[in-house]
Amino acid sequence: MLKRCQGLGLVSTFGRTRSLPPVMEATLTRFSKIVWVASFVFVAGCPGPTVVVGTDTGVSDSGLGTMDSGPRDSGTTSEAGLPDTGVAMPDTGVAMPDMGVAMPDMGVAMPDGGVDAAVTPCTATQYRNAAGVCTALTTCTATQYQSTAPTATTDRVCTALTTCTATQYESAAPTATTDRVCTALTTCTATQYESTAPTATTDRVCTALTVCTAAQYQMVAPTATTDRVCAPLTVCTAAQYQMVAPTATTDRVCAALTVCTATQYQTVAPTATSDRVCAALTNCVPGQFVMTPPTATTDRVCAPCGPSSFASTTNAASCTPWTVCTNAQTETTAPTAAVNRVCTACGAGTLNCDLSPANMCEINSTSDHNNCGTCGHVCTATETCVASVCTPPPANDTCAAGAVIALGAAQVTVTGNTASATHDALTTCGSGPDVYYRFTLTQRELVYVDSYGSAFDSEVSIYAGCAGASLACNDDSCATAQSQVTAVLDPGTYSIAISGFAGRSGAYTLNFQHIPVPAGSASSGLLPVGASDVTGTTVGAPTQALCAGTSPTRWYQFVTCPGYAGGAFTATTCAPSTASYDTTLAVANGLNATGDACNDDSCGLQSSVAGTASAGAGIHMLYVSGFNGASGTYTAHVVRP
């Protein structure tokens, strides 16, 4: 009879322990059992209640080969009524086949030794190995999991945890008894990007790439891990055009439309994709006018000026008629389509009566008989055109009708014009028209006449009455075109003629001066500028009444020009000068009597006189005489400015 020692296996009735592993024990075939039954009688040598395994009935096995069901020990009391150990032994789960052999009953009852060997129990962290020894359970490492749980008699089985590859992630974390589950990472398609990167335990998240709309362009290209960035396409304003068309990845480029300037017009209108084209406006040059003004989109139209008109500026609105010169003007610039006629005023007293540019101002309207003052104004046969006026001859046109000069103490001045006069045959001093003046002397005098202040090149002459040759004639004195004459004349009537050099005529001024001199006398000489001594004798000289009575007298003179400044005019017979008699000295001016002076007995019987030589043109005189008819030799010291 076999007995099972709780947790120790089978023991023979001979007292020898035969320890079998649970698997082997469970897998014993009926054949093996028969052999064991035949060979051994197990005794109750276990430390505790003995479980009767079975008693051979002596019945031959049916040989049907029925598979052992292999149930787990129930752990309940069996056979002899003794309590079981309470340890449920697991069935191996292996159905053992029946050997199909009927073993004969041996018919022998095997006595039990009655004593079981003592067995030490294993701890929770041990299992009993095949040798019945408690052995430490294997501990799985951090890189392992328990693939097979331990039993009382089997060790724990640890297996290496699965390691996820670079293209996998841990979809299920490992536990102590389960492996790690790795799953292939999601692969983003061409229309996706990785919005969330995978981790060791999470999958990659793919998101659809943004698709730019028709009003957008791709500003930033997508990458494997970033989305596409779209930006709105630039919209060209009304003042812009599309210079560069947009693409999927570039923006539209807008440029400012060209603005035509004030000197341009639009030849091609702008479109959404093309610029405005401007062209320079046509400029109407001088000689043209603007027939059609320009607009924003049309050019200026020019046309030439018509006859007798001009346009001197660019883009003239119209042409202007040429200026027409008057008779008082002459054409100095001929007109063209681009230039107006330039009329220049004729000089004073001239006219352009035929309006011919070639002749210019050919008429002297101040003297032209047929165009006196204005073109076509004809003077009568007895008139002369004078200062543009038809003028009859002056009253003193002839010597016989000479105007009378009233003599006085000072200078006499007369004026007139010879333009309307005729030329008298008497006058041989000058060939121009002449007029006459006459004067009458009651004593012998030094006579002076000049034409300073006249408006033409004049000539002056003096005649005795109205016949004979001239007593004095002069042209161009004192470095001027005017005349100056002097003559010592006896009492009588004389004529003065003023004419013009080479037929000249015009306005004149005559200045007349006279200073009395002794009858039958003549000048003793001209006094030079500055200091000088004059020597002579008065014995037998003609007499002259002066401040000390009537006595024989000698006289000296000098003539001055218009620019003469005048000054002190002195003379003396005092020492060192000498005289052999009681002298009298006097000075006189022809211009006026203001500077006249006379002296007797300034130093004893001798005299010193101090007068003034008047400024301007004229005659000046020094008298050397004596007291109450005295006469003799003299030396006088004279100073004149």
C-alpha positions in Angstrom: 0.0 0.0 0.0 1.3 3.4 -0.9 1.2 6.4 1.4 1.6 10.0 0.5 3.6 12.1 3.0 2.1 15.6 3.0 4.5 17.7 0.8 7.2 14.9 0.9 6.2 12.4 -1.7 5.9 8.7 -1.4 7.7 6.5 1.1 8.1 2.8 1.0 6.9 0.5 3.7 10.5 -0.4 4.1 11.2 2.9 5.8 13.2 4.4 2.9 12.1 7.6 1.6 11.6 7.9 -2.2 11.1 11.5 -2.9 9.5 12.2 -6.3 9.0 15.5 -7.8 5.3 16.5 -8.1 5.4 16.4 -11.8 6.8 12.9 -11.9 4.5 11.8 -9.2 1.6 13.1 -11.2 2.7 11.6 -14.4 3.2 8.1 -13.1 1.5 5.8 -15.5 -0.6 3.0 -14.3 2.3 0.8 -15.3 4.6 2.6 -13.1 2.1 2.3 -10.2 1.8 -1.4 -10.7 5.6 -1.7 -10.6 5.8 0.4 -7.5 3.0 -1.5 -5.9 4.7 -4.7 -6.8 8.0 -3.6 -5.5 7.3 -1.6 -2.4 4.9 -1.4 0.4 4.7 2.1 1.8 4.3 2.6 5.4 2.9 5.5 7.3 6.2 7.0 8.1 5.0 10.6 7.5 4.9 13.1 10.4 1.2 13.4 10.6 -1.9 11.7 9.3 -1.3 9.3 6.5 -3.3 9.5 3.4 -4.0 6.2 1.9 -3.2 6.4 -1.8 -5.0 3.3 -2.7 -5.3 -0.4 -2.2 -4.9 -2.8 -4.9 -8.1 -4.6 -5.4 -6.5 -7.3 -7.2 -8.6 -6.6 -10.2 -6.9 -6.6 -13.5 -6.8 -3.3 -15.3 -9.4 -3.1 -17.9 -6.9 -2.0 -20.4 -9.2 0.5 -21.8 -6.5 3.1 -21.8 -8.6 5.8 -20.1 -6.7 9.1 -19.5 -6.2 10.0 -15.9 -8.1 13.2 -15.2 -5.5 14.5 -12.9 -7.7 16.3 -10.3 -6.0 18.4 -7.6 -5.9 16.9 -4.1 -8.9 18.3 -2.4 -7.1 18.7 0.8 -9.9 16.9 2.7 -9.8 14.0 5.1 -9.6 10.6 3.3 -9.2 7.0 3.9 -8.3 6.2 7.5 -10.3 9.1 8.7 -7.3 11.1 9.8 -7.3 14.8 9.0 -5.4 15.9 5.9 -2.5 18.4 6.3 -4.6 21.1 4.7 -2.2 21.7 1.9 -3.8 21.5 -1.5 -1.3 20.0 -3.9 -1.7 21.3 -7.4 -2.4 19.0 -10.1 0.2 19.1 -12.9 -2.6 19.5 -15.3 -1.2 16.6 -17.4 -3.5 13.7 -18.3 -1.6 10.6 -18.1 -2.6 7.8 -20.6 -3.6 4.5 -19.4 -0.9 2.0 -20.3 -3.6 -0.5 -21.2 -1.9 -3.3 -19.3 -3.8 -5.3 -16.7 -1.5 -5.9 -13.9 -2.2 -8.9 -11.7 -2.7 -8.4 -8.1 0.3 -9.5 -6.2 -1.8 -10.6 -3.3 0.8 -9.4 -0.8 0.1 -7.0 1.9 3.0 -4.6 2.6 3.4 -3.7 6.2 4.0 0.0 7.1 7.1 0.9 9.0 5.1 3.2 11.0 7.7 6.1 11.1 7.8 9.1 8.6 11.0 11.3 8.3 10.6 14.9 9.6 10.5 17.6 6.7 11.4 21.4 7.3 8.7 23.7 5.7 9.9 26.3 3.0 9.3 30.1 3.4 7.2 32.3 1.2 10.3 33.3 -0.7 11.4 29.7 -1.4 10.4 26.7 -3.2 11.4 23.1 -2.7 13.6 21.9 -5.5 13.7 18.4 -6.8 16.0 17.4 -4.1 13.5 18.5 -1.5 15.7 21.4 -0.6 14.1 24.9 0.0 15.7 27.2 -2.5 15.3 31.0 -2.8 12.9 32.1 -5.5 14.6 33.9 -8.4 14.0 37.7 -8.2 13.3 39.4 -11.5 15.5 42.5 -12.3 14.3 45.9 -13.4 14.7 44.8 -17.0 12.7 41.6 -16.5 9.2 40.5 -15.8 7.8 37.2 -14.2 6.7 35.2 -17.2 5.9 32.1 -15.0 4.7 32.3 -11.4 6.6 30.1 -8.9 4.9 27.2 -7.2 5.8 25.3 -4.0 8.1 23.1 -6.0 9.0 25.3 -9.0 11.0 28.5 -9.3 9.8 31.8 -10.7 10.6 32.3 -14.5 11.9 35.8 -15.4 12.0 37.0 -19.0 13.8 40.1 -20.4 11.5 43.0 -21.0 10.9 43.9 -24.6 12.8 47.0 -25.6 10.9 49.4 -28.0 12.9 50.3 -31.1 13.4 53.9 -32.4 10.2 53.5 -34.5 8.1 52.2 -31.6 6.6 53.6 -28.4 5.5 51.8 -25.2 1.8 51.5 -25.6 1.4 49.3 -22.5 3.8 49.6 -19.6 5.3 46.4 -18.2 4.2 45.1 -14.8 5.8 42.6 -12.5 4.1 39.8 -14.4 3.5 41.3 -17.9 5.9 42.3 -20.7 6.1 45.8 -22.2 3.9 46.3 -25.3 5.6 48.3 -28.1 3.6 49.8 -31.0 4.9 51.3 -34.2 5.0 55.1 -34.2 2.4 56.8 -36.5 4.1 58.2 -39.6 2.9 61.6 -40.7 1.8 61.8 -44.4 2.9 64.4 -46.9 -0.1 66.5 -46.0 0.6 66.4 -42.2 3.2 67.6 -39.8 4.2 66.3 -36.4 2.3 68.6 -34.1 3.3 66.6 -31.0 6.6 64.7 -30.8 6.5 61.1 -29.7 7.9 60.2 -26.3 8.9 56.8 -25.0 5.3 56.2 -23.9 3.2 58.3 -26.3 2.7 58.1 -30.0 3.5 60.9 -32.5 0.6 63.3 -33.1 0.1 64.2 -36.8 -2.0 67.2 -37.8 -3.1 68.2 -41.3 -1.0 71.0 -42.8 -2.7 74.4 -43.2 -3.7 74.9 -46.8 -3.3 78.5 -48.0 -6.4 80.0 -49.6 -6.5 81.8 -52.9 -6.0 85.1 -51.0 -2.9 83.8 -49.2 0.6 82.7 -49.9 2.9 80.4 -48.0 5.1 82.8 -46.0 6.9 80.0 -44.1 7.3 76.5 -45.6 6.2 73.6 -43.4 8.8 71.3 -41.9 8.4 67.8 -40.4 7.5 69.4 -37.1 6.0 72.8 -38.0 2.9 73.8 -39.8 2.8 75.9 -43.0 2.4 79.7 -42.2 0.1 81.5 -44.6 -0.1 85.2 -44.9 -2.7 87.4 -46.7 -1.6 88.4 -50.2 -0.9 92.2 -50.5 -3.8 94.0 -52.1 -2.6 96.7 -54.5 -4.3 100.1 -53.9 -5.9 102.3 -56.5 -2.6 104.1 -56.7 -0.7 100.9 -57.3 -0.3 98.1 -59.9 0.8 94.5 -59.5 4.5 94.6 -60.6 5.2 91.0 -59.7 2.5 88.4 -59.6 2.2 86.2 -56.5 3.2 82.5 -56.4 2.3 79.8 -53.9 5.3 80.9 -51.9 5.8 84.6 -52.7 3.7 87.6 -52.0 2.3 90.0 -54.7 4.6 93.0 -55.3 2.8 96.3 -55.8 4.4 99.4 -57.1 3.2 103.0 -57.2 1.6 104.0 -60.4 3.6 106.5 -62.3 2.1 110.0 -62.0 2.4 112.0 -65.1 3.9 115.4 -64.4 2.6 118.8 -65.5 4.7 118.4 -68.7 3.5 114.9 -69.5 0.3 113.2 -70.6 -0.9 109.6 -70.2 -0.3 107.6 -73.4 -1.2 104.2 -72.0 -3.7 103.7 -69.2 -2.6 101.5 -66.2 -4.1 98.1 -65.6 -4.1 95.9 -62.6 -0.8 94.4 -63.7 0.8 97.2 -65.8 2.0 100.7 -65.0 0.8 104.0 -66.5 2.9 105.2 -69.4 3.6 108.9 -69.6 5.0 110.9 -72.5 6.4 114.4 -72.7 3.9 116.9 -73.9 4.7 118.5 -77.2 5.9 122.1 -76.7 4.7 124.7 -79.1 7.9 126.6 -80.1 8.1 130.3 -80.7 6.3 130.9 -84.0 3.5 128.5 -83.0 0.5 128.7 -80.8 -1.5 126.1 -78.9 -4.4 125.1 -81.1 -5.6 122.4 -78.8 -4.6 122.4 -75.1 -3.5 119.0 -73.7 -5.6 116.9 -71.3 -4.5 114.2 -68.9 -4.6 111.7 -71.8 -4.1 113.8 -74.9 -1.1 115.7 -76.2 -0.9 119.4 -77.0 -1.6 120.4 -80.6 0.4 123.2 -82.1 -0.2 125.4 -85.1 1.9 128.0 -86.9 1.2 131.7 -86.5 -0.6 133.4 -89.3 0.7 136.3 -91.4 1.7 139.5 -89.6 1.6 137.8 -86.2 4.1 136.2 -83.9 4.4 134.1 -80.8 7.7 134.7 -79.0 7.1 132.3 -76.0 6.8 128.6 -75.7 3.2 127.3 -75.7 1.7 130.6 -76.4 -2.1 130.6 -76.2 -2.4 132.7 -79.3 -0.3 134.7 -81.8 0.0 138.5 -81.5 -0.1 140.9 -84.4 3.2 142.5 -85.2 3.8 146.0 -83.8 3.5 148.7 -86.4 6.1 151.4 -86.1 4.9 155.0 -86.2 6.5 157.9 -88.0 8.3 158.7 -84.7 9.9 155.3 -84.7 12.1 153.2 -86.9 12.2 149.4 -87.2 15.3 148.2 -85.5 14.4 144.5 -85.5 12.5 142.9 -88.4 9.5 140.7 -87.3 9.2 137.0 -87.8 6.7 134.3 -86.8 8.7 134.1 -83.5 9.8 137.7 -83.0 7.9 140.9 -82.9 8.9 143.9 -84.8 11.0 146.2 -82.6 10.3 149.8 -83.1 12.8 152.3 -81.6 11.9 155.9 -81.0 13.5 158.3 -83.4 16.0 160.7 -81.9 14.8 164.1 -80.8 13.7 166.1 -83.8 13.8 163.2 -86.3 11.0 161.3 -88.0 10.6 158.2 -90.2 8.2 159.6 -92.7 8.5 156.8 -95.3 8.4 154.0 -92.6 11.2 152.3 -94.4 13.6 150.4 -92.1 16.3 151.1 -94.6 16.0 154.9 -94.2 15.3 154.8 -90.5 14.6 158.2 -89.0 15.7 160.1 -92.1 13.7 163.4 -91.5 14.9 166.2 -89.2 11.5 167.3 -88.2 12.9 170.3 -86.4 14.1 171.9 -89.6 12.6 170.0 -92.6 10.5 172.4 -94.6 8.2 169.6 -95.8 8.0 167.7 -92.6 8.1 170.3 -89.9 7.2 168.8 -86.6 5.3 166.0 -88.2 5.5 164.1 -91.5 3.8 166.0 -94.3 3.6 169.4 -92.5 5.0 171.8 -95.1 6.0 175.3 -94.2 5.2 178.3 -96.4 7.7 179.8 -98.7 8.5 182.6 -96.2 8.7 180.3 -93.2 11.5 178.2 -91.9 11.0 175.1 -89.8 12.5 175.9 -86.5 12.3 173.5 -83.6 9.6 171.6 -85.4 7.6 174.7 -85.9 7.1 176.6 -89.2 8.5 180.0 -88.2 8.7 183.2 -90.1 12.1 184.8 -90.4 13.2 186.7 -87.2 12.8 190.5 -87.2 16.6 191.0 -87.2 17.1 188.6 -90.1 18.8 191.4 -92.1 21.5 193.8 -91.0 19.2 196.8 -91.7 16.7 195.3 -89.3 19.3 194.6 -86.7 18.0 194.6 -83.1 19.3 197.5 -80.9 21.5 196.7 -77.9 21.0 199.3 -75.2 24.4 200.0 -73.7 24.8 200.0 -69.9 27.4 199.8 -67.2 27.2 196.0 -67.0 27.1 193.2 -69.5 24.1 193.0 -71.9 22.9 189.5 -72.9 20.5 188.7 -75.7 19.1 185.4 -77.0 17.4 184.1 -80.1 17.4 181.5 -82.8 18.9 181.6 -86.3 17.1 178.5 -87.6 14.4 180.5 -89.3 16.8 183.2 -90.5 18.4 183.5 -93.9 22.0 183.9 -94.7 22.8 187.5 -95.6 25.5 188.3 -98.1 27.1 190.7 -95.8 28.2 188.0 -93.4 31.4 186.3 -94.5 32.2 185.0 -91.0 30.1 181.8 -91.0 27.9 180.3 -93.7 24.8 179.5 -91.7 21.6 181.6 -91.2 22.4 184.8 -89.5 20.8 187.6 -87.5 22.0 191.0 -86.6 22.2 193.4 -83.6 23.4 197.0 -83.6 24.8 199.3 -81.0 25.9 202.9 -81.0 29.1 204.3 -79.2 29.4 207.9 -78.1 33.1 207.6 -77.3 36.0 205.3 -78.1 35.6 202.0 -76.3 37.0 198.5 -76.0 34.0 196.3 -77.2 33.7 192.6 -76.3 31.2 190.1 -77.8 30.9 186.3 -77.1 28.4 183.5 -78.0 29.0 181.3 -74.9 25.7 179.4 -74.1 24.7 178.9 -77.8 23.4 175.6 -78.9 25.4 175.2 -82.1 28.8 175.9 -83.6 28.5 179.6 -83.9 30.6 182.4 -85.4 30.5 186.1 -84.3 31.6 189.2 -86.3 31.4 193.0 -86.0 30.7 195.4 -88.8 30.8 199.1 -89.2 27.2 199.8 -90.1 25.8 197.4 -92.7 28.6 197.5 -95.2 32.2 196.6 -95.7 34.3 193.9 -94.3 34.0 192.6 -90.7 36.0 194.5 -88.1 36.4 191.4 -86.0 35.5 187.7 -86.6 36.0 184.6 -84.5 35.1 180.9 -84.5 35.8 178.4 -81.7 37.4 180.3 -78.8 38.4 179.1 -75.3 38.5 175.5 -76.6 34.8 175.5 -77.4 32.6 175.7 -80.5 31.6 179.2 -79.5 33.1 182.5 -80.4 34.7 185.5 -78.6 35.7 188.9 -80.3 37.1 192.3 -79.1 37.6 195.5 -80.9 38.5 199.1 -80.1 35.9 201.2 -81.7 35.4 204.9 -82.1 32.0 206.6 -81.6 29.4 205.4 -84.2 26.9 202.7 -85.0 28.1 199.1 -85.4 26.4 195.8 -86.4 27.0 192.4 -84.7 26.2 189.2 -86.8 25.9 185.7 -85.3 26.0 182.9 -87.8 26.9 179.2 -87.9 29.9 177.3 -89.0 29.2 175.2 -92.2 25.5 176.3 -92.3 24.7 175.4 -88.8 21.9 177.3 -86.9 20.0 177.2 -83.8 19.4 178.9 -80.5 22.1 181.4 -79.5 23.2 183.6 -76.6 25.1 186.8 -77.2 27.0 188.6 -74.4 28.0 192.2 -75.0 30.6 194.2 -72.9 32.3 197.6 -73.4 34.8 199.7 -71.4 35.7 203.4 -72.4 39.2 204.1 -73.5 40.9 207.4 -74.4 40.1 208.7 -77.8 42.6 207.8 -80.4 44.3 205.4 -78.0 45.3 201.8 -78.4 46.0 199.1 -75.9 49.5 199.2 -74.4 49.4 195.4 -74.1 47.9 192.3 -72.6 48.5 191.6 -68.9 49.7 188.1 -68.2 48.4 185.9 -65.4 50.2 186.5 -62.1 52.6 189.3 -61.2 54.2 191.5 -63.9 55.7 195.0 -64.2 54.5 197.4 -66.9 56.8 200.4 -67.9 55.9 203.3 -70.1 55.2 207.0 -70.3 52.0 209.0 -70.4 53.6 211.9 -72.0 51.7 212.7 -75.2 49.1 210.0 -74.5 45.4 210.6 -75.2 43.5 211.8 -72.1 40.9 210.0 -70.0 38.8 211.3 -67.2 39.4 209.2 -64.1 39.1 209.7 -60.3 41.8 212.4 -60.2 40.8 214.5 -63.2 41.5 214.2 -66.9 45.1 213.3 -67.7 47.1 211.5 -70.4 46.4 207.8 -69.9 47.8 204.4 -71.0 45.7 201.2 -70.7 46.3 197.5 -70.5 43.7 194.7 -70.8 43.2 190.9 -70.6 40.4 188.7 -71.8 39.0 185.7 -69.8 37.1 182.5 -70.7 33.8 181.1 -69.3 35.6 179.0 -66.6 37.6 181.9 -65.2 37.5 182.0 -61.4 38.2 185.7 -60.9 40.1 187.2 -58.0 42.1 190.2 -56.7 43.3 192.6 -59.3 46.0 195.0 -58.0 48.6 197.5 -59.3 51.0 200.0 -57.6 53.6 202.6 -58.5 54.9 202.7 -54.9 58.4 201.6 -54.2 60.1 199.6 -55.3 58.1 200.7 -58.4 58.7 204.2 -59.5 57.1 207.0 -61.4 58.4 210.5 -62.4 55.0 212.1 -61.7 52.0 212.2 -59.5 50.3 209.0 -60.8 46.7 207.7 -60.7 45.8 204.0 -61.2 42.4 202.4 -61.9 41.0 198.9 -62.7 37.7 198.1 -64.5 35.6 195.0 -65.5 33.5 194.6 -68.6 31.1 192.1 -66.9 30.0 194.6 -64.2 31.3 197.6 -62.3 31.4 195.9 -58.9 35.1 195.3 -59.0 36.1 198.7 -60.4 38.6 200.7 -58.4 40.6 204.0 -58.7 43.5 205.4 -56.5 45.6 208.5 -56.2 48.4 209.2 -53.7 48.5 205.9 -51.9 52.2 206.4 -51.0 53.1 210.0 -51.4 52.4 211.0 -54.9 52.3 207.4 -56.0 49.2 205.2 -56.2 48.1 201.6 -55.3 44.8 200.2 -56.5 43.1 197.0 -55.4 40.0 195.9 -57.4 38.5 192.5 -58.4 38.6 190.7 -61.7 35.1 189.3 -62.0 34.7 185.5 -62.7 33.6 184.3 -66.1 34.2 185.4 -69.6 34.9 189.0 -70.3 37.4 191.9 -70.6 39.4 193.5 -67.7 41.4 196.8 -67.9 44.2 198.7 -66.0 44.5 202.5 -66.4 47.8 204.3 -65.7 47.1 208.1 -65.6 48.1 211.2 -63.6 46.7 213.8 -61.2 45.1 216.7 -62.9 46.8 216.3 -66.3 50.2 215.2 -64.9 52.2 212.8 -67.0 55.6 211.2 -67.1 57.3 207.8 -67.0 56.2 205.0 -64.8 56.8 201.4 -63.7 53.8 199.7 -62.2 53.8 196.4 -60.5 50.6 194.4 -61.5 49.1 191.2 -60.0 46.1 189.6 -61.8 44.4 186.3 -61.2 
